[in-house]
Amino acid sequence: MPFWSGETLCEWIPRFNIIDPFDSSRIDCASYTLRMGREAYITPDYQVSVLSKHKIYKLDKDDDFTIPAGQFGFLLTEEIVAIPNHVMGFISLRTPLKFQGLINVSGFHVDPGFRGHLIYAVYNAGPSQIHLARGMELFKIWLATLDRIDSGYVRRSEILIENEHLSPSLIKGISGKILSMQSLSDRLSNLERELYIIKTSVGVLVVIIGLIFAAAKIDWKALSVRIFGPICELIRRPKFTAPKIPRCSVERPLGRIRLDTPTGNDHSARKVS
């Protein structure tokens, strides 16, 4: 079962009308790159409480959407793929999407005889949301030739083109909330932040209430006396006066004059004979 080379893809895809529309510039080594189509469905994120808002996206040209972390999605290809009975297709996602955490969970092959749009089921295992848009080159398909053609083991369908739209029955089983590890981590972080705010608010409230009760028990009169009493005492204290200079009396005849040390207010001078 040899895989088709780039030259074989360029020659045989238009010959067997395997991919419509076909563009040879989208051949990458031994694979062909498919684009994001006109419809997508993303499972509800816990941050959006109204589940009715989660519905199939109808995308016009260049319309974008996001896949939140930890959520599933169904993505429809732009191209119609028609696999011949002697060929098997193998599908995957492009490497840049894998590096962001997007995983293909829809299977990895396309049956011989299939004709229609491919539906990729994906899961965002990364830590952040992934932005996509219609027309983006997202998917890869490889083709390989079978060793024989067995008409009894090919895909048969009454529908000319399968998967023209995302069927409501397809998304019925995953239409509820999916609590991924990332969403649980985000909710836990929000709860921790709210708990911190509550604890801080309660602490401030307790301090304020304590100050109110303490203020109610204060003896304001005694406090004012203790604070303003010394100031009032300084204001009432008399001003400083200089001491009086002692006076002496002189008697004739002149002789030695002795100044006795004043006692009390007595500043009289005594003559020494």
ZAKEGU-726126 format. One line per 3 residues: number of its first residue (from 0); their letters; for each residue x negated, y negated, z negated of N, C-alpha, C, O. Coordinates in steps of 0.001 Angstrom, whole numbers. Layout:
% residues N
NUM> a> X/Y/Z/X/Y/Z/X/Y/Z/X/Y/Z  ...
This chain:
% residues 273
0> mpf> -858/1186/0/0/0/0/-895/-1237/0/-1132/-1809/-1064  -1393/-1664/1139/-2280/-2823/1187/-1497/-4130/1022/-377/-4271/1513  -2122/-5081/315/-1547/-6425/195/-1892/-7231/1440/-2936/-7033/2062
3> wsg> -1009/-8126/1782/-1216/-8936/2974/-2233/-10035/2690/-2194/-10670/1637  -3114/-10246/3607/-4096/-11322/3513/-3455/-12644/3926/-2302/-12682/4357  -4211/-13713/3789/-3682/-15012/4191/-3350/-15070/5663/-2335/-15653/6043
6> etl> -4186/-14477/6504/-3926/-14470/7942/-2681/-13646/8266/-1885/-14011/9130  -2533/-12543/7563/-1348/-11703/7791/-83/-12425/7355/940/-12361/8037  -151/-13109/6227/1007/-13896/5787/1366/-14953/6821/2539/-15136/7147
9> cew> 362/-15645/7332/611/-16707/8310/1230/-16148/9588/1994/-16839/10261  905/-14903/9924/1413/-14300/11161/2750/-13612/10967/3656/-13786/11781  2891/-12820/9885/4062/-11959/9753/5242/-12615/9043/6381/-12216/9288
12> ipr> 5022/-13609/8171/6165/-14253/7502/7095/-14890/8509/8300/-14652/8435  6601/-15702/9467/7546/-16243/10461/8068/-15184/11445/9173/-15315/11972  7262/-14127/11690/7711/-13092/12623/8922/-12359/12069/9882/-12112/12798
15> fni> 8888/-12006/10782/10004/-11279/10168/10977/-12217/9437/11921/-11761/8791  10739/-13509/9544/11593/-14516/8884/11746/-14190/7393/12858/-14147/6867  10613/-13963/6726/10624/-13542/5328/10912/-14711/4395/11598/-14543/3387
18> idp> 10400/-15882/4716/10597/-17047/3857/11142/-18188/4708/10579/-18535/5746  12247/-18760/4245/12893/-19847/4966/13232/-20978/3984/13970/-20740/3027  12725/-22187/4186/11827/-22609/5269/10381/-22199/4999/9961/-22072/3849
21> fds> 9633/-21998/6073/8240/-21560/5966/7315/-22733/6266/7574/-23525/7173  6240/-22836/5502/5222/-23872/5707/3863/-23215/5482/3538/-22793/4373  3082/-23137/6548/1798/-22441/6473/837/-23101/5486/-93/-22449/5012
24> sri> 1043/-24391/5162/148/-25069/4216/341/-24560/2790/-488/-24844/1926  1401/-23823/2528/1643/-23286/1184/1071/-21887/1004/1278/-21266/-39  364/-21391/1989/-347/-20126/1828/-1606/-20393/1024/-2438/-21217/1403
27> dca> -1736/-19691/-83/-2879/-19869/-984/-3582/-18528/-1134/-3114/-17643/-1851  -4725/-18389/-439/-5454/-17109/-413/-4530/-16012/105/-4158/-16025/1278  -4154/-15064/-751/-3311/-13946/-300/-1893/-14064/-843/-1193/-13057/-937
30> syt> -1452/-15263/-1201/-105/-15455/-1744/552/-16652/-1077/-103/-17467/-426  1872/-16735/-1257/2631/-17878/-753/3261/-18595/-1942/3766/-17950/-2862  3232/-19933/-1926/3736/-20738/-3037/5174/-21167/-2763/5471/-21775/-1735
33> lrm> 6062/-20837/-3704/7474/-21215/-3613/7745/-22424/-4496/7010/-22685/-5448  8806/-23160/-4174/9119/-24407/-4872/10348/-24260/-5776/11157/-23345/-5628  10449/-25216/-6730/11621/-25300/-7593/12821/-25736/-6771/12736/-26666/-5969
36> gre> 13963/-25038/-6984/15142/-25283/-6175/16140/-26248/-6793/15780/-27126/-7577  17412/-26065/-6420/18444/-27061/-6726/19175/-26808/-8036/19995/-27632/-8441  18899/-25677/-8723/19601/-25384/-9971/18638/-24843/-11010/17643/-24192/-10691
39> ayi> 18963/-25134/-12275/18185/-24622/-13412/19092/-24593/-14629/20031/-25380/-14744  18797/-23682/-15524/19496/-23630/-16809/18464/-23441/-17910/17575/-22594/-17810  18597/-24252/-18976/17685/-24199/-20116/18506/-23910/-21366/19556/-24520/-21572
42> tpd> 18040/-22988/-22199/18775/-22654/-23417/18797/-23837/-24378/17883/-24663/-24359  19844/-23933/-25232/20006/-25099/-26107/18865/-25229/-27104/18381/-24246/-27666  18460/-26457/-27301/17446/-26770/-28314/18161/-27145/-29596/19265/-27687/-29545
45> yqv> 17555/-26868/-30755/18198/-27160/-32043/18399/-28659/-32260/19238/-29055/-33069  17636/-29503/-31546/17750/-30946/-31739/19019/-31519/-31112/19410/-32640/-31437  19662/-30777/-30228/20911/-31213/-29607/22025/-30356/-30176/22094/-29155/-29915
48> svl> 22899/-30982/-30957/23930/-30240/-31678/25137/-29904/-30816/25876/-28976/-31141  25358/-30635/-29721/26528/-30408/-28880/26172/-29390/-27804/25482/-29712/-26836  26642/-28171/-27978/26278/-27111/-27044/26887/-27327/-25664/26362/-26819/-24673
51> skh> 27979/-28067/-25586/28605/-28286/-24284/27721/-29094/-23347/27912/-29067/-22131  26755/-29813/-23907/25831/-30569/-23062/24825/-29661/-22366/24167/-30076/-21412  24705/-28430/-22835/23779/-27495/-22228/24519/-26746/-21124/25334/-25861/-21384
54> kiy> 24218/-27118/-19910/24887/-26523/-18764/23874/-26385/-17634/22717/-26785/-17765  24324/-25818/-16534/23443/-25640/-15385/23127/-27008/-14779/24027/-27789/-14471  21844/-27279/-14617/21426/-28535/-13996/21604/-28437/-12483/21114/-27505/-11846
57> kld> 22311/-29411/-11923/22408/-29544/-10473/21402/-30615/-10058/21581/-31798/-10348  20369/-30195/-9392/19233/-31075/-9138/19259/-31597/-7709/19351/-30829/-6751  19174/-32925/-7586/18938/-33532/-6282/17433/-33609/-6043/16647/-33132/-6862
60> kdd> 17047/-34187/-4965/15627/-34271/-4620/14873/-35053/-5688/15261/-36165/-6046  13795/-34463/-6193/12891/-35055/-7189/13523/-35235/-8571/12909/-35853/-9441  14733/-34715/-8798/15306/-34748/-10147/14457/-33892/-11081/13961/-32838/-10683
63> dft> 14291/-34345/-12322/13429/-33627/-13256/14225/-33128/-14455/15359/-33548/-14683  13611/-32226/-15217/14193/-31677/-16439/13049/-31141/-17287/11907/-31075/-16831  13357/-30761/-18513/12327/-30263/-19426/12759/-28928/-20034/13946/-28649/-20207
66> ipa> 11751/-28120/-20349/11967/-26880/-21089/11337/-27072/-22460/10110/-27087/-22556  12127/-27220/-23534/11548/-27428/-24871/10725/-26226/-25315/10881/-25116/-24805  9860/-26474/-26264/9037/-25393/-26814/9926/-24318/-27435/10850/-24622/-28190
69> gqf> 9635/-23060/-27110/10386/-21945/-27675/11704/-21646/-27008/12502/-20884/-27556  11969/-22218/-25836/13259/-22014/-25164/13088/-21270/-23843/12024/-21282/-23223  14185/-20619/-23436/14221/-19875/-22179/14811/-20747/-21076/15454/-21765/-21331
72> gfl> 14568/-20313/-19844/15148/-21014/-18711/15304/-20087/-17514/14531/-19146/-17335  16324/-20367/-16690/16495/-19706/-15397/16241/-20742/-14315/16862/-21805/-14308  15329/-20432/-13401/14927/-21369/-12352/15187/-20738/-10989/14801/-19595/-10742
75> lte> 15840/-21484/-10110/16186/-21004/-8772/15167/-21547/-7772/14792/-22718/-7835  14721/-20694/-6850/13754/-21148/-5851/14448/-21951/-4747/15632/-21767/-4465  13679/-22838/-4142/14193/-23625/-3011/14325/-22748/-1769/15285/-22879/-1010
78> eiv> 13366/-21863/-1568/13331/-21044/-356/14210/-19804/-485/14459/-19305/-1582  14664/-19332/649/15333/-18036/744/14282/-16998/1130/13529/-17182/2086  14247/-15907/369/13268/-14845/599/14004/-13610/1125/14968/-13145/518
81> aip> 13536/-13088/2259/14129/-11889/2865/13018/-10849/3024/12170/-10962/3908  13036/-9840/2160/11985/-8826/2151/12369/-7689/3111/13434/-7091/2952  11521/-7381/4102/11821/-6249/5010/11837/-4923/4255/11345/-4824/3131
84> nhv> 12405/-3919/4886/12545/-2609/4239/11202/-1917/4009/11110/-1045/3145  10177/-2275/4746/8878/-1630/4609/7897/-2465/3772/6695/-2201/3767  8435/-3488/3057/7579/-4431/2318/8075/-4528/883/9273/-4439/617
87> mgf> 7127/-4714/-43/7432/-4973/-1460/6848/-6341/-1831/5730/-6678/-1441  7622/-7118/-2588/7141/-8427/-3041/6784/-8411/-4524/7419/-7716/-5317  5769/-9177/-4889/5346/-9318/-6289/5295/-10812/-6619/4766/-11612/-5848
90> isl> 5848/-11168/-7768/6010/-12589/-8082/5340/-12938/-9415/5141/-12084/-10278  5003/-14206/-9548/4429/-14722/-10795/4566/-16242/-10783/5132/-16820/-9856  4041/-16875/-11826/4005/-18334/-11921/2616/-18832/-11571/1640/-18084/-11629
93> rtp> 2539/-20097/-11209/1233/-20694/-10932/442/-20844/-12232/1013/-20994/-13312  -881/-20800/-12100/-1762/-20821/-13265/-1611/-22078/-14120/-1613/-21947/-15344  -1478/-23304/-13559/-1321/-24487/-14429/-132/-24383/-15377/-197/-24865/-16508
96> lkf> 960/-23753/-14921/2118/-23576/-15802/1817/-22571/-16911/2259/-22741/-18048  1067/-21530/-16578/693/-20543/-17591/-159/-21187/-18675/-9/-20879/-19858  -1052/-22080/-18267/-1910/-22745/-19248/-1103/-23639/-20187/-1536/-23899/-21310
99> qgl> 58/-24110/-19747/928/-24903/-20607/1769/-24033/-21546/2395/-24544/-22475  1782/-22730/-21305/2531/-21822/-22176/3770/-21235/-21541/4515/-20519/-22210  4023/-21516/-20249/5219/-20984/-19588/4950/-19553/-19121/3952/-19277/-18455
102> inv> 5865/-18649/-19487/5691/-17222/-19210/6840/-16737/-18338/7997/-17090/-18569  6518/-15933/-17344/7534/-15297/-16510/8016/-14024/-17189/7232/-13100/-17408  9311/-13971/-17524/9877/-12800/-18202/10954/-12129/-17353/11740/-11336/-17873
105> sgf> 11003/-12432/-16061/12076/-11922/-15210/11689/-10646/-14484/12504/-10106/-13735  10497/-10154/-14673/10028/-9023/-13882/8989/-9515/-12891/8727/-10714/-12796  8403/-8588/-12158/7255/-8956/-11342/7332/-8428/-9912/6321/-8398/-9211
108> hvd> 8508/-8015/-9476/8587/-7506/-8116/9911/-7923/-7469/10867/-8306/-8143  9927/-7833/-6121/11135/-8076/-5329/11357/-6826/-4472/10467/-6382/-3747  12548/-6281/-4574/12838/-5003/-3909/12836/-5135/-2386/13155/-6195/-1846
111> pgf> 12477/-4055/-1703/12662/-4021/-235/14138/-4184/114/15000/-3572/-517  14427/-5003/1110/15806/-5233/1537/16473/-6426/852/17593/-6787/1213  15804/-7051/-137/16425/-8205/-805/16452/-9398/142/15532/-9612/931
114> rgh> 17553/-10180/39/17647/-11419/806/18405/-12443/-33/19561/-12221/-393  17768/-13541/-338/18418/-14592/-1117/17391/-15457/-1840/16186/-15344/-1615  17903/-16327/-2720/17031/-17146/-3568/16540/-16297/-4741/17292/-15484/-5277
117> liy> 15308/-16481/-5132/14773/-15789/-6298/15131/-16564/-7567/15133/-17795/-7575  15431/-15830/-8632/15685/-16429/-9937/14541/-16030/-10865/14319/-14849/-11132  13832/-17025/-11341/12752/-16790/-12295/13284/-17049/-13702/13793/-18130/-13997
120> avy> 13158/-16042/-14566/13451/-16224/-15991/12128/-16536/-16684/11169/-15770/-16581  12082/-17658/-17386/10830/-18124/-17990/11049/-18414/-19466/12172/-18630/-19923  9952/-18412/-20189/9974/-18721/-21621/8809/-19649/-21925/7673/-19393/-21524
123> nag> 9104/-20734/-22643/8059/-21691/-23019/7476/-21277/-24362/8065/-21535/-25411  6317/-20635/-24321/5630/-20210/-25542/4631/-21241/-26026/3914/-20993/-26995  4566/-22390/-25376/3627/-23434/-25769/4145/-24287/-26911/5286/-24123/-27343
126> psq> 3298/-25215/-27412/3682/-26051/-28548/4480/-27296/-28178/4970/-27993/-29066  4622/-27593/-26882/5315/-28814/-26472/6189/-28528/-25261/6056/-27490/-24612  7085/-29467/-24968/8001/-29275/-23854/7267/-29390/-22520/6235/-30052/-22414
129> ihl> 7822/-28733/-21513/7221/-28704/-20181/8158/-29420/-19217/9353/-29128/-19170  7612/-30356/-18450/8398/-31163/-17512/8305/-30551/-16113/7218/-30275/-15605  9466/-30351/-15512/9538/-29801/-14161/10463/-30668/-13318/11206/-31495/-13848
132> arg> 10413/-30475/-11997/11272/-31243/-11097/11534/-30420/-9846/10777/-29515/-9497  12616/-30760/-9195/12933/-30075/-7941/11851/-30392/-6902/11395/-31529/-6782  11461/-29368/-6167/10434/-29532/-5144/9027/-29248/-5628/8104/-29183/-4815
135> mel> 8830/-29074/-6946/7499/-28751/-7453/7117/-27332/-7044/7955/-26431/-7030  5841/-27146/-6713/5325/-25819/-6360/5031/-25070/-7657/4036/-25341/-8329  5904/-24126/-7999/5846/-23452/-9298/5542/-21962/-9210/4920/-21411/-10119
138> fki> 5967/-21296/-8136/5994/-19840/-8119/5054/-19279/-7055/4713/-19937/-6072  4653/-18034/-7298/3805/-17313/-6349/4488/-16006/-5937/5182/-15377/-6735  4277/-15605/-4666/4752/-14309/-4198/3662/-13659/-3350/3076/-14290/-2471
141> wla> 3405/-12384/-3636/2492/-11565/-2841/3304/-10502/-2120/4323/-10038/-2632  2864/-10125/-957/3572/-9121/-162/2639/-7948/138/1451/-8130/403  3204/-6744/90/2431/-5531/356/3270/-4578/1191/4487/-4490/1025
144> tld> 2610/-3874/2081/3287/-2935/2970/3398/-1565/2305/2425/-1073/1733  4580/-947/2376/4787/405/1839/4231/1451/2809/4034/1189/3995  3989/2624/2268/3382/3675/3106/4368/4261/4109/3960/4854/5108
147> rid> 5674/4097/3845/6691/4590/4788/7986/3805/4597/8176/3137/3581  8857/3894/5569/10171/3255/5500/11198/4309/5156/11362/5290/5882  11898/4105/4034/12925/5049/3597/14206/4254/3393/14347/3538/2402
150> sgy> 15128/4378/4319/16361/3594/4272/17230/3960/3076/18128/3200/2714  16981/5093/2467/17777/5490/1316/17348/4813/27/18053/4907/-978  16212/4135/31/15693/3514/-1195/15384/2030/-966/14351/1515/-1392
153> vrr> 16296/1378/-293/16173/-69/-106/17370/-733/-759/18403/-110/-1005  17196/-2027/-1034/18262/-2787/-1693/19372/-3074/-688/19121/-3550/420  20597/-2776/-1095/21747/-3052/-249/22703/-3960/-1024/22979/-3730/-2202
156> sei> 23182/-4957/-370/24097/-5907/-1002/25167/-6313/-14/24910/-6474/1179  26382/-6477/-537/27493/-6934/306/27416/-8439/549/28087/-8971/1434  26604/-9107/-234/26460/-10555/-84/25343/-10837/910/24264/-10254/812
159> lie> 25593/-11722/1862/24591/-12039/2870/23364/-12694/2247/22228/-12331/2553  23609/-13661/1372/22508/-14348/684/22789/-14267/-814/23787/-14803/-1296  21914/-13603/-1535/22084/-13452/-2979/21556/-14691/-3715/20669/-15404/-3246
162> neh> 22155/-14904/-4900/21687/-15960/-5816/21710/-17352/-5176/20772/-18134/-5330  22792/-17644/-4460/22907/-19011/-3941/23072/-20014/-5082/22686/-21177/-4967  23655/-19537/-6189/23824/-20373/-7378/23538/-19517/-8606/23577/-18288/-8543
165> lsp> 23253/-20173/-9711/23113/-19478/-10988/24497/-19082/-11475/25373/-19933/-11626  24691/-17822/-11717/26001/-17314/-12110/26238/-17562/-13598/25326/-17361/-14399  27455/-17998/-13993/27765/-18142/-15423/27599/-16850/-16203/27244/-16879/-17381
168> sli> 27853/-15705/-15554/27667/-14427/-16235/26201/-14169/-16550/25884/-13437/-17487  25310/-14765/-15775/23882/-14587/-16016/23431/-15296/-17284/22583/-14780/-18013  23986/-16468/-17554/23541/-17272/-18697/24407/-17049/-19931/24155/-17640/-20981
171> kgi> 25432/-16195/-19811/26338/-15991/-20936/25625/-15428/-22160/25923/-15814/-23290  24698/-14529/-21937/24055/-13864/-23067/23059/-14716/-23824/22694/-14366/-24946  22600/-15834/-23250/21591/-16667/-23922/22063/-18106/-24069/21247/-19024/-24149
174> sgk> 23370/-18306/-24103/23894/-19674/-24160/23879/-20270/-25556/24117/-21469/-25708  23606/-19463/-26591/23569/-19998/-27949/22213/-20581/-28288/21297/-20600/-27466  22106/-21063/-29540/20841/-21617/-30005/19820/-20500/-30213/20140/-19425/-30719
177> ils> 18593/-20785/-29811/17495/-19855/-30008/16505/-20514/-30959/15847/-21491/-30603  16405/-19973/-32171/15509/-20540/-33177/14126/-19916/-33014/13835/-18854/-33565  13299/-20587/-32261/11946/-20107/-32026/11045/-20496/-33195/11444/-21253/-34079
180> mqs> 9830/-19967/-33182/8862/-20311/-34214/8543/-21807/-34187/8367/-22433/-35232  8470/-22368/-32980/8171/-23797/-32868/9303/-24644/-33434/9057/-25626/-34133  10552/-24262/-33131/11675/-25041/-33652/11771/-24919/-35166/12085/-25895/-35847
183> lsd> 11501/-23720/-35705/11508/-23551/-37155/10402/-24374/-37810/10603/-24953/-38878  9230/-24426/-37166/8136/-25244/-37695/8508/-26720/-37702/8215/-27429/-38665  9151/-27188/-36633/9578/-28594/-36574/10616/-28903/-37651/10560/-29956/-38287
186> rls> 11554/-27994/-37852/12582/-28218/-38869/11973/-28219/-40266/12387/-28996/-41126  10987/-27347/-40493/10311/-27324/-41790/9556/-28621/-42034/9560/-29140/-43151  8912/-29145/-41008/8204/-30423/-41142/9181/-31553/-41461/8882/-32419/-42282
189> nle> 10345/-31547/-40817/11350/-32573/-41098/11855/-32475/-42531/12051/-33493/-43195  12067/-31244/-43010/12518/-31062/-44392/11459/-31538/-45386/11798/-32156/-46395  10190/-31260/-45117/9120/-31724/-45998/9057/-33249/-46018/8833/-33845/-47072
192> rel> 9253/-33883/-44867/9237/-35339/-44811/10417/-35928/-45594/10254/-36905/-46325  11595/-35335/-45439/12764/-35823/-46169/12593/-35603/-47668/12983/-36455/-48466  12012/-34471/-48055/11790/-34199/-49478/10812/-35202/-50084/10996/-35632/-51223
195> yii> 9789/-35574/-49346/8828/-36572/-49830/9503/-37927/-50039/9246/-38614/-51027  10371/-38301/-49096/11084/-39579/-49221/11996/-39554/-50441/12082/-40537/-51177  12680/-38425/-50655/13588/-38312/-51807/12805/-38398/-53115/13220/-39099/-54037
198> kts> 11668/-37687/-53206/10867/-37713/-54424/10333/-39112/-54703/10332/-39558/-55850  9884/-39802/-53671/9389/-41170/-53853/10493/-42101/-54315/10283/-42925/-55205  11667/-41974/-53716/12794/-42832/-54086/13218/-42574/-55527/13507/-43514/-56267
201> vgv> 13258/-41294/-55932/13641/-40961/-57303/12619/-41511/-58288/12998/-42019/-59343  11327/-41421/-57965/10297/-41960/-58856/10422/-43460/-59044/10311/-43959/-60164  10651/-44184/-57956/10823/-45642/-58053/12060/-45970/-58874/12039/-46893/-59688
204> lvv> 13145/-45215/-58663/14380/-45462/-59406/14178/-45227/-60896/14683/-45992/-61718  13445/-44174/-61252/13186/-43887/-62674/12383/-45016/-63309/12668/-45415/-64439  11387/-45533/-62601/10589/-46643/-63138/11453/-47873/-63357/11335/-48539/-64386
207> iig> 12318/-48180/-62401/13187/-49360/-62534/14133/-49205/-63715/14316/-50143/-64491  14738/-48021/-63858/15648/-47787/-64976/14897/-47893/-66305/15417/-48458/-67266  13678/-47353/-66362/12884/-47459/-67586/12574/-48884/-67959/12623/-49248/-69134
210> lif> 12251/-49702/-66962/11977/-51108/-67235/13221/-51829/-67734/13132/-52701/-68598  14368/-51473/-67198/15619/-52115/-67637/15899/-51789/-69100/16233/-52677/-69885  15763/-50505/-69469/16001/-50119/-70852/14966/-50736/-71788/15301/-51149/-72898
213> aaa> 13723/-50800/-71352/12688/-51412/-72192/12962/-52894/-72402/12767/-53418/-73499  13411/-53561/-71358/13709/-54989/-71488/14892/-55221/-72424/14931/-56235/-73121  15848/-54309/-72453/17012/-54479/-73319/16653/-54350/-74800/17361/-54906/-75640
216> kid> 15585/-53640/-75147/15207/-53422/-76536/14188/-54441/-77053/13812/-54366/-78223  13746/-55346/-76268/12729/-56320/-76692/13362/-57406/-77559/14411/-57948/-77210  12723/-57726/-78693/13140/-58853/-79537/12530/-60116/-78940/11376/-60456/-79199
219> wka> 13335/-60797/-78139/12792/-61931/-77407/12375/-63066/-78329/11442/-63807/-78019  13069/-63212/-79476/12721/-64288/-80410/11347/-64040/-81026/10513/-64944/-81080  11115/-62809/-81491/9810/-62487/-82067/8715/-62583/-81023/7603/-63023/-81311
222> lsv> 9040/-62166/-79800/8042/-62238/-78737/7666/-63672/-78420/6495/-63972/-78185  8658/-64565/-78412/8367/-65973/-78119/7534/-66597/-79233/6671/-67437/-78976  7804/-66175/-80493/7009/-66712/-81612/5563/-66266/-81497/4651/-67059/-81730
225> rif> 5342/-65015/-81144/3988/-64500/-81025/3239/-65158/-79885/2030/-65375/-79976  3945/-65477/-78815/3263/-66058/-77657/3070/-67560/-77819/1974/-68080/-77607  4154/-68260/-78199/4103/-69721/-78223/3772/-70290/-79588/3542/-71494/-79705
228> gpi> 3739/-69437/-80659/3419/-69935/-82001/2044/-70583/-82092/1947/-71718/-82559  976/-69911/-81666/-345/-70542/-81717/-435/-71826/-80911/-1128/-72767/-81297  266/-71857/-79797/225/-73084/-78989/882/-74235/-79741/355/-75348/-79745
231> cel> 2005/-73990/-80368/2688/-75037/-81140/1840/-75479/-82349/1846/-76656/-82710  1122/-74546/-82966/269/-74869/-84109/-861/-75810/-83691/-1202/-76749/-84410  -1424/-75548/-82540/-2471/-76438/-82041/-1938/-77820/-81740/-2632/-78818/-81938
234> irr> -720/-77881/-81266/-140/-79189/-80949/127/-79986/-82226/-82/-81199/-82231  589/-79338/-83324/909/-80035/-84566/-328/-80353/-85405/-205/-81154/-86333  -1489/-79797/-85155/-2685/-80038/-85953/-3123/-81495/-85802/-3147/-82004/-84681
237> pkf> -3500/-82241/-86990/-3894/-83651/-86897/-5190/-83821/-86127/-6004/-82907/-85993  -5341/-85055/-85621/-6526/-85347/-84835/-7756/-85439/-85738/-7622/-85724/-86928  -8941/-85205/-85196/-10200/-85252/-85930/-10580/-86709/-86207/-10523/-87543/-85303
240> tap> -10992/-87043/-87526/-11431/-88404/-87918/-12848/-88323/-88438/-13203/-87386/-89153  -13641/-89284/-88087/-15043/-89318/-88521/-15126/-89688/-90000/-14283/-90460/-90457  -16099/-89180/-90788/-16244/-89521/-92218/-16682/-90963/-92408/-17388/-91537/-91578
243> kip> -16235/-91542/-93546/-16577/-92937/-93828/-18035/-93040/-94272/-18564/-92155/-94944  -18664/-94142/-93877/-20060/-94381/-94257/-20076/-95001/-95649/-19345/-95967/-95869  -20891/-94490/-96635/-20924/-95058/-98019/-21486/-96472/-98038/-22460/-96784/-97353
246> rcs> -20844/-97328/-98849/-21307/-98719/-98984/-22061/-98895/-100317/-21748/-98208/-101290  -23034/-99792/-100374/-23823/-100057/-101592/-23760/-101547/-101954/-23590/-102393/-101076  -23900/-101872/-103269/-23899/-103284/-103733/-25309/-103643/-104213/-25981/-102812/-104823
249> ver> -25750/-104838/-103952/-27103/-105315/-104308/-26984/-106361/-105421/-26227/-107322/-105279  -27730/-106188/-106539/-27745/-107143/-107654/-29140/-107759/-107785/-30155/-107075/-107652  -29160/-109013/-108038/-30434/-109711/-108285/-30777/-109624/-109751/-29827/-109515/-110526
252> plg> -31996/-109658/-110237/-33189/-109680/-109375/-33330/-108374/-108622/-32856/-107304/-109006  -34033/-108564/-107503/-34228/-107413/-106629/-35041/-106349/-107305/-35995/-106659/-108019  -34732/-105251/-107123/-35464/-104089/-107631/-35186/-102870/-106747/-34640/-102947/-105646
255> rir> -35583/-101805/-107289/-35304/-100593/-106487/-33813/-100283/-106525/-33145/-100310/-107558  -33378/-100007/-105399/-31954/-99657/-105269/-31866/-98154/-105020/-32524/-97618/-104129  -31045/-97487/-105822/-30846/-96030/-105629/-29400/-95778/-105245/-28433/-96215/-105868
258> ldt> -29357/-95095/-104252/-28009/-94699/-103799/-27683/-93354/-104390/-28291/-92330/-104080  -26710/-93404/-105243/-26269/-92126/-105797/-25472/-91347/-104747/-24770/-91895/-103897  -25629/-90075/-104870/-24839/-89221/-103955/-23366/-89400/-104243/-22923/-89168/-105368
261> ptg> -22639/-89788/-103298/-21216/-90042/-103555/-20510/-88779/-103985/-20692/-87691/-103439  -19702/-88987/-104987/-18858/-87897/-105457/-17428/-88283/-105174/-16931/-89291/-105676  -16800/-87516/-104405/-15427/-87847/-104018/-15458/-89059/-103142/-16166/-89101/-102136
264> ndh> -14645/-90101/-103548/-14595/-91350/-102794/-15469/-92432/-103435/-15392/-93592/-103031  -16340/-92061/-104475/-17176/-93015/-105178/-18475/-93186/-104388/-19311/-92283/-104339  -18625/-94353/-103775/-19805/-94630/-102974/-20583/-95827/-103552/-21284/-96506/-102802
267> sar> -20475/-96113/-104906/-21137/-97277/-105526/-22615/-97038/-105678/-23042/-95898/-105862  -23383/-98057/-105609/-24842/-97980/-105729/-25248/-98362/-107114/-24640/-99247/-107717  -26295/-97698/-107655/-26812/-97985/-108992/-28219/-98551/-108884/-29034/-98115/-108071
270> kvs> -28476/-99553/-109745/-29781/-100201/-109770/-30697/-99415/-110700/-30324/-99030/-111808  -31868/-99202/-110221/-32873/-98493/-110996/-33762/-99512/-111685/-34398/-100304/-110989  -33847/-99542/-113027/-34624/-100522/-113781/-36068/-100097/-113862/-36885/-100797/-114461
